[in-house]
Amino acid sequence: LSSCVMPVETPLLDQSHLKPGHKASLLSHSQTLELYRQNAKKTNDPDLQFEFAAFMVEASRAMNDEEAKKRDDLVKEGLALLRKLADRGHANSQYYLADCYASAIGTSKNKPDFDKAFPLFVQSSKHGHPDAAYRAGVCYEQGWGCRKDFAKAEQFFKKSASSSHPGALYRLGIAELKGELGLAKNPRDGVRYLKRAAENANEEFPHALHELSELHEKGIDNVCFVDIEYAVQLLIEAANLNYAPSAFKLGEYYEYGKMGCPQDAALSIHYYTIAAQQDHREACFALTAWYLVGSPGILPQSDTEAYLWAKRAAEKGLPKAEYAVGYFTEVGIGVKKDQLDANKWYRRAAEHGDKRAQQRLKGGAPIDEKKPKRDDCEMLEFSRAAEYEIRAVEKRSPKAINIFLPSVKTDQGKQLKMYKLSLLLPIFITLVIKIVLAQDSKNYATPAPTDIPGIPQPGPDQKNYEYSKLLSYSLLFYEAQRSGKLPPDNRITWRSDSALQDGSDNKVDLVGGYYDAGDHLKFTFPLSWTLSSISWGAYEWYEGYQTAGQATQLRDMIKWGTDWLIKAHSDPDVLYVMVGTAEVDHNYWGPDTNIPLPRPSFNINNSSHGNDAAAEAAAAMAAASLFFKDKVQDEDYANTLSFHAKQLYDFANQQPYVTYQTSVKEADDMYSSNGYQDELVWSSLWLYKLTKDPQYFDNAVNYFKQFKLSGQVNVVNWDDKTGASYILFVQCATELKRNDIDTWKAEAERYLDAVVSPDGRCRFTKGGLYFCEGDSDAASLNPALNAAFVSLLYSPFSSSDSKKDDYIKFAAKQMNYLFGDNPMKTPYVVGIHPNSPKDPHHSGAHGGTDINNPRENMHVLYGSIVGGPSKHDKYKDDRKDYKQSEVALDYNAPFQSLMAYQVINAKEDPYYVTLPPGRPQTNVALIVILVLLSLSVVGIGGFIYWKKYRNRN
């Protein structure tokens, strides 16, 4: 494999369009600059101000040393403006300023200053700048401006790779292949990264195309097969991006006729020239050979060009080129004879180990100047193919040659019998397959508990019983997460009244609500997302809850959450966002009867904003209000929720805009928000959907444009609602009968098409799980189920039947994976099948005070969705591995809505019903089938050979 290339010398952010005079040739540079300056002063638009700052820096680069003072003034003015914009959080300015520092622009002693560049790369990356994330990763890897930290480097490379940055993808691919960055060697993942890098290759980062070509030339067992034609095609793509190593290899292939390429002088010279123009020294020397002999009708012979290309290669330190220049200079080929100059080049070649040069300097035999030395290509180590005219490829003989079987004498009668037997084999194979497929129709699902009220039991009147049971289980899981004073009808026997003093430190009542995960912390932000998404699904598919007999449980589940949100919204401009701290809570493992203290509560308010959390809470209140008004028909409670939704919305729209962890530092390591932009759009849409006031929809549109949320590909989850907003835009625009409905449908379908595509930002595991690097590393099932949820929500609005089918099939595939159609044969829902996880990371369900003892959980956490498998489809049922085994409020949110949909629409039982117990093992019947198929192929092949043998004789 070639070495990893990480260019950092040139800016990744192209500002070439800002060079002085671009599209303004009638103005002088100074006039253009002044015009730009005046316009920049008139606007507060940071994007325009950034362009002006970049313009000044680019203009300074075009100035010569005679204008040094003017150049320095431009740089100072440009960098000063960039610093202002960077301090205001403008991502492009942060990146461009960092790139200037890294490129020694505006730095002391004109040397790169990574102490200044590095923190700016990091800041810009936090605003979603993929180039900045890549450069931050390079800094961490190289120790530029920071301590070397391979784990951090990997983290930033993955962040950049999630936006399909080819440099980051390439670096991760090489790291996986070679075991760099502290990673174990993993060729399979390395190739996957390289494939993605190749798909996104550009002139800055064409390297993955070349690497993949080399891999497909040689192959890697069970990872990458040998494919010569594809390897050449990859080189061509890289060469078209001016990647010199690829172009040079193609030059050789077409010169010698290697790798299935025909000998073609024109193509050889073409690719050598591409590489030589990038100062590839071997390519320069190859052109020397071509010019030395020429190619009739393609390249005229030229001693001068031969000498010049040899000299260019020699200046790059190629020993044989140094010797050749000495040879040319001594003899006078393409240059005036000069023995002193020749000796200089001989000395350089000799110092680099060239034995011929060493011999010449020792006084070797004199060169016979009468011989046509330009034909002595072997002596100069030129390409032999360039000595001769390219011959036409011989035509293949029309006579076919049988190479399938060796030519041996066989009894024709036996061959005929073999043929007849081969005809019977498919029939036999069909019977075997039927036997394998005709498995016992026994239902392998774990029976529902009969001692828990409200769980559906099988019966003739129960539609889609298994899905109804799953829906009831999910609601039961939320009951298991309840905090506070429990009601008399509590169904979770091991859950007690708990955390009855929450909020007392701030003299507010924060008792109740839901524990977030397997611990005893409470968070408003992910809870609000859980309530808004479940309310949305309930509003769309309420029939499913009614059919399953779960309408009452649904109402109670949502109300338990919104009752607490009402408490948390203690004043118009106050919202409590967190109860408890990780430092205290995560040092305790045990039941809810002895939760450690203190349990401080934290809020956002009119002096310490948190626009994202306030907006998400407003959305939750609005969505729940709509549900209670239209489905439950509880007008009073719906009005209460609507009142809080509007107050929270007004609070969320107060400036300055900041994320809630900016005000509540304790939340930073737990549920740190990536921004408030999507929540402001999301909440505006929900307020419109509740009130039907078009002003809220207009607010959503304005925020959408202001924050440039078009064309995003982020996963839908508690932290990012952009993808879900596309679908909600379509629903709201349809209600309003707006003229721009097609615009919103295009946004939604662009997003969903990327989701269902195998070539989108996220990929599919070998087993079929929708997997997004960075977002799926922990809780891999959550992005997949949220994607399935929004796909089904949008499917009725699809612009074509084929798209609708794609979205529905995608959702079905993800649900099947969840239910055991995966390499681990594990349904990732607790309590539904013998193969289900038995030890989720949940202290209450475990029942002990030591995470290791008892070994197995004492209580079944019915209906909980565990985090999920790795990108290799591997899952370990280990409660200590919280990334895979923890449960959480937001994990179950999409699952519950999907089950309501399935109760209404499913035509067959979930996959686990026919899944036999037991982990993956070799299927003996499958081996038998493969053996029989092989015998059948051999038999048919033998008969074909016999027929040809008979005809030939």
Residue pairs with C-beta under 8 A, 6 or more apart in sequence:
1 174
1 177
1 178
1 211
1 214
1 215
2 207
2 210
2 211
2 214
2 245
4 170
4 171
4 174
4 180
4 207
5 207
6 138
6 141
6 167
6 171
7 204
8 102
8 135
8 138
9 103
10 103
10 204
11 96
11 99
11 103
12 99
12 131
12 134
12 135
12 167
12 204
13 92
13 95
13 96
13 99
13 131
15 54
15 55
15 57
15 58
15 96
16 58
18 51
18 54
18 55
18 58
19 58
19 59
19 62
20 29
20 32
20 33
20 55
20 58
20 59
20 62
21 27
21 29
21 32
24 32
27 35
29 59
29 62
33 55
33 56
33 59
33 74
36 52
36 55
37 52
39 48
39 52
40 48
40 49
40 51
40 52
40 81
43 49
46 85
46 88
46 90
46 93
47 92
49 81
49 85
50 82
50 85
50 90
50 92
50 93
50 96
52 81
53 78
53 79
53 81
53 82
53 85
53 93
53 96
54 78
54 82
54 96
55 78
56 74
56 75
56 77
56 78
56 81
57 74
57 75
57 78
57 79
57 82
57 96
57 100
57 105
59 74
60 71
60 72
60 74
60 75
60 78
60 105
63 70
63 71
63 74
75 105
75 106
76 106
79 97
79 100
79 105
79 106
82 93
82 96
82 97
82 100
83 97
85 93
85 94
86 93
86 94
86 97
86 120
86 123
89 123
89 127
91 124
91 127
91 128
91 129
91 132
92 124
92 129
94 120
94 121
94 123
94 124
94 127
94 129
94 132
95 120
95 121
95 124
95 129
95 131
95 132
95 135
97 120
98 116
98 117
98 118
98 120
98 121
98 124
98 132
98 135
99 117
99 135
100 106
101 107
101 112
101 113
101 114
101 116
101 117
101 120
102 112
102 113
102 114
102 117
102 135
102 144
103 112
104 110
104 111
104 112
104 113
107 113
107 116
114 139
114 144
114 145
114 146
115 145
116 145
117 135
117 139
117 144
117 145
118 136
118 139
118 144
118 145
118 146
119 145
120 132
121 132
121 133
121 135
121 136
121 139
122 132
122 136
122 156
123 132
124 132
125 132
125 133
125 136
125 156
125 159
125 160
128 163
128 674
130 159
130 160
130 163
130 164
130 165
130 168
131 160
131 165
133 156
133 157
133 159
133 160
133 163
133 165
133 168
134 156
134 157
134 160
134 165
134 167
134 168
134 171
136 156
137 152
137 153
137 154
137 155
137 156
137 157
137 159
137 160
137 168
137 171
138 144
138 153
138 171
139 145
139 146
140 146
140 148
140 149
140 150
140 152
140 153
140 156
141 148
141 150
141 153
141 171
141 181
142 148
150 180
150 181
150 182
151 182
153 181
154 172
154 175
154 181
154 182
154 183
156 168
157 168
157 171
157 172
157 175
157 181
158 168
158 172
158 773
158 774
158 777
159 168
159 774
160 167
160 168
161 168
161 169
161 172
161 193
161 196
161 773
161 774
162 761
162 772
162 773
162 774
162 775
163 761
164 196
164 199
164 200
164 761
165 200
166 197
166 200
166 201
166 202
166 204
166 205
166 208
167 197
167 204
167 205
169 193
169 194
169 196
169 197
169 200
169 208
170 193
170 194
170 197
170 205
170 207
170 208
170 211
172 190
172 193
173 190
173 191
173 192
173 193
173 194
173 197
173 208
173 211
174 180
174 190
174 194
174 211
175 181
175 183
175 190
176 183
176 185
176 186
176 187
176 189
176 190
176 193
177 185
177 186
177 187
177 190
177 191
177 194
178 185
178 190
179 185
187 220
187 223
187 224
188 223
189 871
191 212
191 215
191 220
191 223
191 224
192 763
194 208
194 211
194 212
194 215
195 208
195 212
196 763
197 205
197 207
197 208
198 208
198 209
198 212
198 234
198 237
199 759
201 207
201 208
201 209
201 237
201 238
201 241
202 241
203 241
203 242
206 237
206 238
206 241
206 242
206 243
206 246
207 238
207 243
209 234
209 235
209 237
209 238
209 241
209 243
209 246
210 234
210 235
210 238
210 243
210 245
210 246
212 231
212 234
213 231
213 232
213 234
213 235
213 238
213 246
213 249
214 231
215 224
216 224
216 225
216 226
216 227
216 228
216 230
216 231
216 234
217 226
217 228
217 231
217 259
218 226
219 225
219 226
228 259
228 260
229 260
231 259
232 250
232 253
232 259
232 260
232 261
234 246
235 246
235 249
235 250
235 253
236 246
236 250
238 245
238 246
238 247
239 246
239 247
239 250
239 271
239 274
239 275
242 274
242 277
242 278
243 278
244 274
244 275
244 278
244 279
244 280
244 283
245 275
245 280
247 271
247 272
247 274
247 275
247 278
247 280
247 283
248 271
248 272
248 275
248 280
248 282
248 283
248 286
250 261
250 267
250 268
250 271
251 268
251 269
251 270
251 271
251 272
251 275
251 283
251 286
252 258
252 268
252 286
252 383
253 259
253 261
254 261
254 262
254 263
254 264
254 265
254 267
254 268
254 271
255 263
255 265
255 268
255 272
255 286
255 383
255 385
255 386
256 263
256 383
256 385
257 263
257 385
261 267
262 393
263 385
263 390
263 391
263 393
264 390
265 290
265 295
265 298
265 299
265 390
266 295
266 298
268 290
268 385
269 287
269 290
269 295
269 298
269 299
272 283
272 286
272 287
272 290
273 283
273 287
274 283
275 282
275 283
276 283
276 284
276 286
276 287
276 309
276 312
279 312
279 316
281 312
281 313
281 316
281 317
281 318
281 321
282 313
282 318
284 309
284 310
284 312
284 313
284 316
284 318
284 321
285 309
285 310
285 313
285 318
285 320
285 321
285 324
285 382
286 382
286 383
286 386
287 305
287 309
288 306
288 307
288 309
288 310
288 313
288 321
288 324
288 382
289 306
289 377
289 380
289 382
289 383
289 386
290 299
290 383
290 386
291 299
291 301
291 302
291 303
291 305
291 306
291 309
292 301
292 303
292 306
292 333
292 374
292 375
292 377
292 382
292 386
293 301
293 374
293 375
293 377
293 386
293 387
294 300
294 301
294 302
295 386
295 389
295 390
296 389
302 334
303 328
303 333
303 334
303 374
304 334
304 335
305 334
306 328
306 333
306 334
306 374
307 325
307 328
307 333
307 334
307 335
308 334
310 321
310 324
310 325
310 328
311 321
311 325
313 321
314 321
314 322
314 324
314 325
314 345
314 348
317 352
319 349
319 352
319 353
319 354
319 357
320 349
320 354
320 380
320 381
322 345
322 346
322 348
322 349
322 352
322 354
322 357
323 345
323 346
323 349
323 354
323 356
323 357
323 380
324 380
325 345
326 342
326 343
326 344
326 345
326 346
326 349
326 357
326 360
327 333
327 342
327 367
327 373
327 380
328 334
328 335
329 335
329 337
329 338
329 339
329 341
329 342
329 345
330 337
330 339
330 342
330 360
330 367
331 337
331 367
331 369
331 373
332 369
333 373
333 374
343 361
345 357
346 357
346 360
346 361
347 357
347 361
348 357
349 356
349 357
350 357
350 358
350 361
356 379
367 373
373 379
375 387
377 383
377 384
377 386
377 387
378 384
402 945
402 948
404 941
404 944
404 945
405 941
405 942
405 945
407 949
410 946
410 949
412 946
412 950
415 942
415 943
415 945
415 946
416 943
416 946
418 939
418 942
418 943
418 946
419 939
419 940
419 942
419 943
419 946
421 939
422 936
422 939
422 940
422 942
422 943
425 932
425 935
425 936
425 939
426 936
428 932
429 929
429 932
429 933
429 936
432 925
432 928
432 929
432 932
433 929
435 925
436 923
436 925
436 926
436 929
439 914
439 916
441 914
443 909
443 913
443 914
444 833
444 834
444 912
444 913
444 914
444 915
444 916
444 917
445 466
445 832
445 833
445 912
445 913
446 831
446 832
446 833
446 834
446 836
448 455
448 456
448 457
448 458
448 469
449 455
449 860
449 862
450 457
452 476
452 491
452 862
453 489
453 491
454 472
454 476
454 491
454 549
454 550
454 552
454 553
455 469
455 472
455 473
455 476
456 462
456 465
456 468
456 469
456 472
456 548
456 549
458 465
459 465
462 468
463 547
463 903
464 547
464 548
464 902
464 903
464 904
464 906
466 909
466 910
466 913
467 544
467 548
467 899
467 902
467 903
467 906
467 910
468 547
468 548
468 549
468 550
468 903
469 832
470 829
470 832
470 863
470 899
470 902
470 910
471 544
471 545
471 548
471 550
471 896
471 899
471 900
471 903
472 548
472 549
472 550
472 553
472 863
473 829
473 831
473 832
473 862
473 863
474 863
474 892
474 895
474 896
474 899
475 550
475 553
475 554
475 557
475 863
475 896
476 491
476 492
476 862
476 863
477 861
477 862
477 863
477 864
477 887
477 892
478 514
478 557
478 560
478 889
478 892
479 490
479 491
479 492
479 495
479 557
480 492
480 495
480 844
480 845
480 861
480 862
480 864
481 514
481 515
481 516
481 889
482 490
482 492
482 495
482 512
482 514
482 515
482 560
483 498
483 499
483 502
483 511
483 512
483 513
483 514
483 515
483 520
483 522
483 592
484 497
484 498
484 499
484 500
484 502
484 511
484 512
484 513
484 564
485 497
485 500
485 511
485 512
486 495
486 496
486 497
494 591
494 844
494 845
494 847
494 858
494 859
495 592
495 844
496 591
496 592
496 593
498 520
498 592
498 593
498 595
499 511
499 520
499 522
499 579
499 592
499 595
499 599
500 511
501 511
501 597
501 599
502 509
502 510
502 511
502 512
502 522
502 579
502 599
502 601
503 509
503 510
503 511
503 567
503 576
503 579
503 601
505 598
505 599
505 600
505 601
506 576
506 601
506 603
508 567
508 570
508 576
508 601
509 567
510 522
510 564
510 567
510 568
510 576
510 579
510 601
511 567
512 560
512 563
512 564
512 567
513 522
513 527
513 560
513 561
513 563
513 564
513 565
513 567
513 568
514 522
514 527
514 530
514 560
514 561
514 564
514 889
515 521
515 522
515 592
516 522
516 523
516 526
516 527
516 888
516 889
517 841
517 842
517 886
517 887
517 888
517 889
518 840
518 841
518 842
518 843
518 844
518 845
518 882
518 886
518 887
518 888
519 585
519 586
519 843
520 580
520 585
520 588
520 592
520 595
520 843
521 578
521 579
521 580
521 581
521 582
521 585
521 670
522 564
522 578
522 579
522 580
523 577
523 578
523 667
523 670
523 671
524 565
524 568
524 575
524 576
524 577
524 578
524 613
524 616
524 617
525 577
525 612
525 613
525 616
525 660
525 667
525 671
525 673
525 718
526 671
526 718
526 888
526 889
526 890
527 561
527 564
527 565
527 620
527 889
528 565
528 613
528 616
528 617
528 619
528 620
529 616
529 620
529 717
529 718
529 721
529 890
529 893
530 561
530 718
530 889
530 890
530 892
530 893
531 558
531 561
531 562
531 565
531 620
531 623
531 624
532 616
532 619
532 620
532 622
532 623
532 624
532 682
532 686
533 724
533 786
533 789
533 893
533 894
533 897
534 557
534 558
534 893
534 896
534 897
535 558
535 620
535 623
535 624
535 626
535 627
536 623
536 793
536 897
537 789
537 793
537 894
537 896
537 897
537 898
537 900
537 901
538 545
538 554
538 558
538 627
538 631
538 897
538 900
539 623
539 626
539 627
539 630
539 631
540 793
540 897
540 901
541 897
541 900
541 901
541 903
541 904
542 551
542 631
542 900
543 900
543 903
543 904
544 899
544 900
544 901
544 902
544 903
544 904
545 551
545 554
545 900
545 903
547 903
547 904
548 900
548 903
555 628
555 632
558 624
558 627
558 628
559 628
559 637
561 620
561 624
562 620
562 621
562 624
562 641
565 617
565 620
565 621
565 644
566 640
566 641
566 644
567 576
568 575
568 576
568 577
568 617
569 575
569 576
569 617
569 644
569 647
569 648
570 576
570 603
571 605
572 647
572 650
572 651
573 605
573 606
573 651
573 654
574 603
574 604
574 605
574 606
575 603
575 604
575 605
575 610
575 613
575 614
575 617
575 648
575 651
576 601
576 602
576 603
577 602
577 603
577 604
577 610
577 613
577 660
577 664
577 667
578 601
578 602
578 664
578 666
578 667
578 670
579 599
579 600
579 601
579 602
580 599
580 600
581 598
581 599
581 600
581 666
582 666
582 669
582 670
584 596
584 597
584 598
584 599
585 595
585 596
587 596
588 594
588 595
588 596
588 843
589 843
589 846
589 848
589 849
589 850
589 851
590 843
590 848
590 849
591 843
591 844
591 847
591 849
592 844
602 664
602 666
602 667
603 664
604 610
604 613
604 614
604 660
604 663
604 664
606 651
606 654
608 663
608 664
609 654
609 656
609 657
609 658
609 660
609 662
609 663
610 658
610 659
610 660
610 661
610 662
610 663
610 664
611 652
611 653
611 654
611 657
611 658
611 659
611 660
611 676
611 679
611 680
612 652
612 659
612 660
612 673
612 675
612 676
612 679
613 660
613 673
613 679
614 648
614 649
614 651
614 652
614 660
615 648
615 649
615 652
615 653
615 676
615 679
615 680
615 682
615 683
616 679
616 682
616 683
616 721
617 648
618 644
618 645
618 646
618 648
618 649
618 651
618 652
618 683
618 686
618 687
619 645
619 679
619 682
619 683
619 686
619 687
619 721
621 641
621 642
621 644
621 645
621 648
622 641
622 642
622 645
622 649
622 683
622 686
622 687
622 689
622 690
623 686
623 689
623 690
624 641
625 638
625 639
625 641
625 642
625 645
625 690
626 638
626 686
626 689
626 690
628 634
628 637
628 638
628 641
629 635
629 638
632 638
642 690
642 691
645 686
645 687
645 690
646 687
648 683
649 683
649 684
649 687
652 676
652 679
652 680
652 683
653 680
653 699
657 676
657 680
658 676
659 672
659 673
659 674
659 675
659 676
660 667
660 673
661 667
661 668
661 671
661 672
661 673
671 718
671 719
673 719
674 719
674 720
677 703
677 707
677 709
678 707
678 709
678 720
678 721
678 722
678 725
679 721
680 703
680 707
681 700
681 703
681 704
681 707
681 709
681 721
681 722
681 725
682 721
682 724
682 725
682 728
684 696
684 697
684 699
684 700
684 703
685 696
685 697
685 700
685 725
685 728
685 729
685 732
686 728
687 693
687 696
688 694
688 696
688 697
688 700
688 732
689 728
689 731
689 732
689 735
692 735
694 736
697 732
697 733
697 736
700 725
700 729
700 732
703 709
704 710
704 725
704 729
709 722
709 725
710 747
711 747
711 750
712 722
712 723
712 751
713 723
713 751
713 754
713 760
713 761
714 720
714 722
714 723
714 775
715 723
715 762
715 772
715 775
715 776
715 783
715 786
715 787
716 722
716 723
716 724
716 783
716 786
716 787
716 789
716 790
717 775
717 782
717 783
717 786
717 890
718 890
723 751
723 755
723 787
723 790
724 786
724 790
726 744
726 747
726 748
726 751
726 794
727 748
727 790
727 793
727 794
727 797
729 744
729 747
729 748
730 741
730 744
730 745
730 748
730 794
730 797
731 797
733 740
733 741
733 744
734 741
734 797
745 797
745 799
748 794
748 797
749 794
749 798
749 799
749 803
752 790
752 791
752 794
752 803
752 807
753 760
753 803
753 806
754 760
754 761
755 762
755 770
755 787
755 791
755 810
756 791
756 806
756 807
756 809
756 810
758 764
761 772
762 770
762 771
762 772
762 773
762 775
762 776
762 783
763 771
763 772
763 773
764 770
764 771
765 771
765 869
765 871
765 872
765 873
766 823
766 872
766 873
767 817
767 822
767 823
767 824
767 869
767 873
768 813
768 814
768 816
768 817
768 821
768 822
769 780
769 781
769 784
769 814
769 817
769 822
769 868
769 869
769 873
770 776
770 783
770 784
770 787
770 788
770 810
770 814
771 780
771 783
771 784
771 871
772 783
773 871
775 783
776 782
776 783
776 784
776 868
776 871
777 871
777 883
778 867
778 882
778 883
778 884
779 867
779 868
779 883
779 886
779 888
779 891
780 867
780 868
780 869
780 870
780 871
781 818
781 828
781 865
781 866
781 867
781 868
781 869
781 891
782 865
782 867
782 868
782 890
782 891
782 894
784 814
784 817
784 818
784 868
785 814
785 818
785 865
785 891
785 894
785 895
785 898
786 893
786 894
787 810
787 811
787 814
788 810
788 811
788 814
788 815
788 894
788 898
789 811
789 894
789 897
789 898
791 807
791 808
791 810
791 811
792 807
792 808
792 811
792 898
792 901
794 807
795 804
795 807
795 808
796 804
798 804
798 807
811 898
815 898
815 902
815 910
816 910
816 911
818 827
818 828
818 829
818 865
818 895
819 827
819 829
819 910
819 911
819 912
819 915
820 826
820 827
820 833
820 835
820 911
820 912
820 915
821 911
822 869
822 873
823 873
823 874
823 920
824 869
824 873
824 874
824 875
824 919
824 920
825 835
825 915
825 918
825 919
825 920
826 835
826 836
826 837
826 869
826 875
826 919
827 833
827 835
827 836
827 910
827 911
827 912
827 915
828 836
828 837
828 865
828 866
828 868
828 869
828 875
829 836
829 863
829 864
829 865
829 895
830 836
830 837
830 838
830 840
830 860
830 861
830 862
830 863
830 864
830 865
830 866
830 887
831 860
831 861
831 862
831 863
831 864
832 863
832 912
833 912
833 915
833 917
834 917
835 912
835 915
835 917
835 918
835 919
837 866
837 875
837 877
837 885
838 856
838 857
838 877
839 846
839 856
839 857
839 877
839 878
839 879
839 885
840 857
840 861
840 864
840 866
840 879
840 885
840 886
840 887
841 879
841 880
841 881
841 882
841 885
841 886
841 887
842 857
842 861
842 864
842 879
842 886
842 887
843 851
844 859
845 857
845 858
845 859
845 860
845 861
846 854
846 857
846 858
846 859
846 879
847 854
847 857
847 858
847 859
848 854
848 858
851 879
851 880
852 880
857 879
861 887
863 892
864 887
864 891
864 892
865 887
865 891
865 892
865 895
866 875
866 884
866 885
866 886
866 887
866 891
867 882
867 883
867 884
867 885
867 886
867 887
867 891
868 875
868 884
869 875
869 884
870 884
875 884
876 884
876 885
877 885
878 884
878 885
879 885
902 910
